[in-house]
């Protein structure tokens, strides 16, 4: 699974066999505010949400961003591992 950064729509997209999972963001003061995450209803509770968020963290780090977890699910994943402490507020 390869995450894609759709800069025009301010969204990270993770193509799945049965749809696309997304993380939306806004930019302000040089930071990325992760505002919303969504996994298609028919594939929820299969671990795709965590994969989506972690791949988003990896990609935005690779691109040189720091981020703020506004979405409660994104925040939950950020807090679940010390790995993201320096990148996600």
Secondary structure as UniProt FT lines:
FT   STRAND          3..6
FT   TURN            7..10
FT   STRAND          11..16
FT   TURN            17..18
FT   STRAND          19..28
FT   TURN            29..30
FT   STRAND          31..38
FT   HELIX           41..43
FT   TURN            44..45
FT   HELIX           48..62
FT   TURN            63..64
FT   STRAND          66..69
FT   HELIX           72..79
FT   HELIX           82..84
FT   TURN            85..87
//
